[in-house]
Amino acid sequence: MADFWKSSGYHLLQVNDYGHLDVTADFIKAYLTRPEVHPVDESCDNEIAAFEKLMDDPFTVIAEDEVAGFADPDTRDNYRVVLGFKDMLIEHKTIENAYLNLMKSGNVKIPPVFVDQMVTVIVRNMLTQCHDPIRIKASELFFREQSVTTQDGRIMLADDEIVEMYAKTGGIGALGQLLVDSNTPMPSVELDVLSEDNKDTYWPRSDRFDMVIDFRFTQPALDAYARVIEAWIKHFYQLDVKCQPKKTIEDEKWSWHIGLDVESTRLLNALYNQEVLGLEDLEQIIALFRLEIIDQNAINPAMRGRPIYLGLAMTRGKKLRMKPQNLLLNLPLAREI
């Protein structure tokens, strides 16, 4: 199997006996050498001394009075953010524990990009033995915002950052940006749609996030995404679950649902409460799932024998931003795991 997402930092971490990712010095150093905190020619002596101290031992503690001694106020702020993230990782020992505890706390003070990077490397670890590029591509929804195109009954998901880049540059970098700035007409660019026929082309371009998936009901990408949901819950809670795509929710005993993003949470809540939704609202829903936890003893007694429904929805602006923590925080479990 080819490697994928080499930019995730997975190779800097250590997989422990439980299959989770132990925080390592090399992984921490990757954050300490980010441009926001790496010393420059203008850096003061205090800043340089703190950086060298961290390079010698990334697990060392940098006191607030040391950071306060930095001459540049922006650097002080940047260090506080990175050091707070570093200390959180060290406290919880694994990336998985750090992520889960951060989400449970409800007090997420680290930058969203750091959270996305945590999810990226967790999913990368979770799918180490996966040989299916379509499943791996579908898992990008867990940490990459998507741009949704709906036409002729199709639901096409493309990485939003890549769509924006192509819109600005036509895919030809600085030259494309120059042409856009000069109002020169740009040729239309079509991203490749990942399919069974071309899926092997995903491996060498996995870090580019530049392939599109068809997320329609019965399409391989939708089923692949359901398998990732199963793996995500199994990875954190060691619970076997079965997730099936559904076209509709037809259940007179509908008892529990989880929105996988802000919009689907709003829409499922409304449907559960039997509110009348307009066509524009309903068209935002791009996927529904039926989730079953195999070990019924792990479920809240009131929910045993009943399915959990999941929803995924785009915004009115046709963006999709999944919140994978919802799958971990909102399950009707008998006890906290």
N, C-alpha and C positions, 0 to 999 in steps of 0.2 A: 504494500500500500504506500502511495506517495505521501509525503509530508504536506501539511497545510497550515495556514495562518502562522507562518514563521515569525511574523511581527508581533505575535501575541505575548511573547516572553515565556512561553511554556517551557522552552529549553533551559531557562534560568532557574526553574523550580524543581523540587524533589517530590516524587510521588511516594507517599508513605504506605504502610501496610494496609490501611483502610481505603486506599485508592484516592485519597485527598492530597492536596498540594501543600507541602510544608514550605513556609516562607524561608527564603535563603538570602544570604548576603548579596549574591549577584543580582537577585531580583530587586532588592532595595536600591542597590547602586544604580540600576537603570533609571529609577526615579530621581536619584540625587544628581544624576548627570544631565537631567533635562535642561534646556536653555534657560528656563525661568530661575533655576537655582545654581547653575554652574557658574563659577567665577569668570569675570571678564577682566580686561586690562584695568578698568576703573574700580574694581572691587577693593574694598578697604581691607586692612589687615585682619580685623576681627572676622569678617566673612570668610576670608581665605583660610584662617586658622580653623574655623568650624567645619569647613568643607574638607580640609585635610584630615581632621579628626574623624569625620564620618567615613572617608575613604579607607582609613586604617581599620575602622571597626564600624560598619553600618548599623550595628545593633546598639551603639553607644547612645546615651541620652544627651541631647543638647538642651541646656537649661534656657528658660525664657530670658534671663538676663544676658546670656550670650547673644541671642538673636536681637535683643534690644540694642546691643552695641553696634549693629550694622549701620553704616552711614546712609545707605539708600533705603527709603521707606518701602518702595515696591518690593525690594529684595526681602525685607523683613516679613512682609505679608506673604510672599511666595514661600519662604522657608516655613512659616507657621503652618501653611496648608500641607506642604509635603511632609513635614515632620509629624504633623497630626496623623496623616495617613500611614506613615511608617510605624509610628507607635501603636496604632490600631492593629496593623498586621502582626506586629511582634506580640502584642498582648494575646491575640487569638490563635497564634501559631500556624494556622492554615488559612489559605485564601477562602475556602468554603466557610469556615467558622466565622471569619471576619465579615464576609458578605452577609451571612444569615443573621448574625448579631446586629450588624448595622441596620438591616432592614427591619428587624424586630424592634429596635430602639425607637424607630420613627423619627429619629433626629439625625438626618443625613446632612452633615456639614462639609463633606468632601465634595470636590467638583464632580458633576455628572460624568465627565469623561473618565475619571478614575473608577467610578462604579461600572461603567461600560467595559472598561479594561479588565476588571475583576470577573465580570460575567464572561467575557471573551475567553479568558484563560481557563475558567471553570468548564465551559462548554467544550473547549479544545481538549481538555483532559478527559471529560466525560465521553467524548467520541473518538478516543484514541484508536479503538479497534473497529471503527466504522469504515466500511469499504464503499459506501454509497455516496457519491458526490451530491446527489439530489438531496439526501438527508442533511448533509453538511451545509449545503447552500440554504436549505430551509431553516436551519438552526441560526443563521445570521439574523433572523428576526428578533432573537433574544437580546441583541445588543447593537443592531444597526437600524436606524430609522429607514422606513421604506416609502417610496413614492408609488402610489397605486394608479393604475390605468384600467378603466373598465370600458370595454367596447366589444360589441357583437357577442355579449355573453361571457367574455373572457375577463379574468381578474389577473392582471400582470403586476408583479411586484419587482421593483428595481431599487437598488440602493439610492437613497435620497441624495447623499453627498456626491455620488457619481453622476446622478442625473443633473445636479446643479453644476458640477464641473463641466460636463459636456455642453450644458446650455450656455456657459460662459466662454468656453474655449473650443467647442466642437471636437474636443478630444485631441487637439494638436497644441496644447500647452500655451506658452507665451505668445506664439504667433496667432493662435486662435483668439486670444484675449485682445490682441492688437487689432484684429479684423473686426471683432465685436465693437470695440471702442470707436472704430472709424466708420461704423454703420455699414460695413461690407456684408452683403448677404452670405450666410453660412450654409453649406450643404447640410441636409438633415442627417442625423446619425442614429442608427438603430443598434441597440445593444443585443448581444446574442442571447437567445432564449435557451436555457439549459433543458436538455431532454435526454431520453435514453440513447438517442443516436450520437450526441456530442458530449456526453457527460464526462468522458475522460479528459476533455480539454479544461475542466475545472481545476485540476490539480496544479498546473504551473501558474495559474492566474488567480489562485485563491485569495491572495493578499490584495488583489486589485478590486475585489467586490463588484465586478463589472458585468455579471451575468444576471439574467432575468428569469423568474420562475412564474409558471402559470399556476395560479392558486385556486382554480375552479374545483368544484366538487367532482370527485372521481379521478382527478389528476394526481399523478405520483407525488408532486410537491406537497399537496395537502395531507396525504397519508404520511409522508415523510415527517412533516411537522408534528403530527400526532405522535409519532414514535419518539421524537425529541422530547415532547412533553412527558411521556412515560419515563424516559431516561433521566430527565431533570429531577423528577420527584424521587425516583429510585436512588439517584446519586446522593441526595441530601438526607432522605428519610429511610432508606432501605425498605421502601414500600413498593410492592408490585402493583401497578395499576394498568388498566386497559382503557385506551382513549380511541374513540371512533368519531370520524367526521359525520355530521348530520346536516341534512338540508333544512330541517325545521325542528322546533321543540313542540311536540304534541304529547303532553303529559299532564293529566288532570291532578296528579299528586306532585307536581313540580315543587321541590322543597329547598333546593340549594343551587346556587349558580355562582360562578366566578368570572368577572370580566377580566380579560387579559390586557386591558389598556383602559384609559380614562373613558373613552367613548363607549366601549362595549359595556363597561360597568354601568354607565348612565342608561343605556338602552335596555339592558337586561333587567335592571331594577324597574324600569317603567313597564316592561312587558310582564314581569312577575306580578306587579301591582295592578295588572289589567288596564293600564292606561292606553289610550288610543294614540298610536304614533302615525305621523304622516309618512308619505312615500319617501320623502327626502331622508327622514330618519332611518327608515327600514333599509334603504339602499346603502347606508353606511356599513351595515353588517356584512362582512365578507366571509366569515366562517363561524360555524357552530360545531361543538363537540359534546359527546357524551362520555363522561369519565366514571369509571368504576374502580374502587379500591378493592383489591382481591381479598385481603385479610379484613373481614368484617369486624373483628374484635378491635381493630385499630380505629374504628369510626365511632363517633358520638352515637350512643344507642338510639337516639331519635332518628338518625339518618341511615341506619342499617337496612340494607335491601333497597335503598333508593339511589338513583344515579345523581351525579353532579354535572351540571351543564356548564360549558365554557363558551365564551364568545370572543370574537376578534373583530374589531371595527376600525374603519378609517375615519379621519376627521372630515369635516365639510370641504376642507382644502385638499382632500385625497392624500393625506399622510397617515402612516401607521407607525405608532411608537409603542411597542410592547412593554409591559411591566412584568418581567418574569418572577419578581418577588411575590406577586399575587398568588401564584401557584403554590407557594410555600407558606404564606401567611394565612390564607383563607380556606384551607381545607377543613372539613368538619371532623377533626380528629378527636379521639376519646381523651387524649392527654397531650400536653405539649411535648414535642420531641426536641 
